[in-house]
Amino acid sequence: MTRHFQFQGDTSGKRSIPEALADRALHAALLRIVRTGRLTVTTAKDKRLSFGDGTGPAISVRFTDSRAQWAFLADADMRLGELFMDGRLVVELGSIHDFIALLLREAQNSTHSWPARFIDTLRARFRKLKQPNLPGRSKRNVAHHYDLDGRLYELFLDADRQYSCAYFEDPDHSLEEAQLAKKRHLAAKLLLEPHQRVLDIGCGWGGLARHIGARVTKGEVLGITLSEEQLAYARSSLDQRDGRVSFELQDYRHLKGRFDRIVSVGMFEHVGSGSYRTFFKSCARLLEDDGVMVLHTIGCSSTPGFTTPWLNKYIFPGGYIPSLSEIVPQIEKAGMMVTDVEVLRLHYASTLEIWRDRFMAKREAARALYDERFCRMWEFYLAAAEAAFRYEDLVVFQIQIAKRNTAVPMTRNYIRDDELNADRNRQAIFLAP
């Protein structure tokens, strides 16, 4: 996430500040933001504040203490998630997703106060200082999120554990159908041939590498990751049909060799803007001269911003969501060219909605693995991410990259042709006696 919302308020949090002043400040701040909808906020003094025009589902939240109100006003980007995790912001009607979605939707039509703009500017300006993702730190950052108990991810991901944006060719498709469509879409853009050697940078639990391996029948697929948990699962998931697929615990910066195709899905968000040049120079070194690369990454459709501090602290340390203007120059400087860009809008919002629904349906199982505070943290993460993709400037970029102008066809027809052929092959296998 790049931006949420900021409110102006006293940041001292001292008990000497009258609670009535905290109530007035909260009322004034939310009054500027919420024009539609039906929101009720109960303050620490048990005063009920109403906002909106009374339309839509009712949402009600309560602050347990006045310092929580000041924290929310001072820096909602950081403190809203913490207040929810700590039980100092209680959702009494609706869900935390409903509350965040209302604020982000309404914030589109409001103007931030100058202190909020100033804080945003500082965070954007100094973002690179917080992202020195050298190899040792990169591994620790990955472990923070991806080395969690694998049973957690089983609660909400599809059976193939695709932990990235699905591709909804039809809005009514299931998560499983949309994730298969995503893998098929990426495979088509890679222009795969049976003899090729393929590299998957940030292979996750190995689902895409196995999918590609079924196409590269006379070549080989190497998936690399920094997560030991993901590596163990990916290796254990291989069967005899995946003989040409392998997985390694490896940093892309240290990898040697050459590959006909390179794909990277959901990994670039962890590179950090200060390491973009290194990333693309490494890819250029690894890619054959007539090769093709596809980069699938969360992106920002506006100007460069900053990582939401709560997300950086609790979920994805060292992460950063780039704008297209930050990516393309580094591709060019590495001696490669962009041959195609597709912007997936709202696909991730739909993906996250399903993930959140599945997680909430099995929340008690997650609580048994961790604790209540962790469950609140994870609920907030999924809820905030979904709302940000729906109401802010977050999208997904699929960027096709090559070294030579002739590496890909002149039109996009080959993508649909490959997808249709994959569908026919899959149906033939399904119908075979």
ABEGO torsion letter per residue (X at the ends): XABBBBBBBBAAGBAABBAAAAAAAAAAAAAAABABEBBBBBBAAGBBBBBEAGBEBBBBBBBABAAAAAAAAABAAAAAAAAAAAGABBBABEBAAAAAAAAAAAAAABBBBAAAAAAAAAAAAAAAAAABBBAAAAAAAAAAAAABBAAAAAAABBAAGBBBBBBBABAABBAAAAAAAAAAAAAAAAGBBAABBBBBBGAEAGAAAAAAAAABAABBBBBBBABAAAAAAAAAABBAAAAABBBBBBBAAABBEBBABBBBBGAAAAAEAAAAAAAAAAAAAABBAABBBBBBBBBBABBBBBBBAAAAAAABBGBBBBBAAAAAAAAAAAGBBBABBBBBBGAAAAAAAAAAAAAAAAAAAAAAABBAAAAAAAAAAAAAAAAAAAABABBBBBBBBBABAAABBABAAAAAAAAAAAAAAAAAAAABX
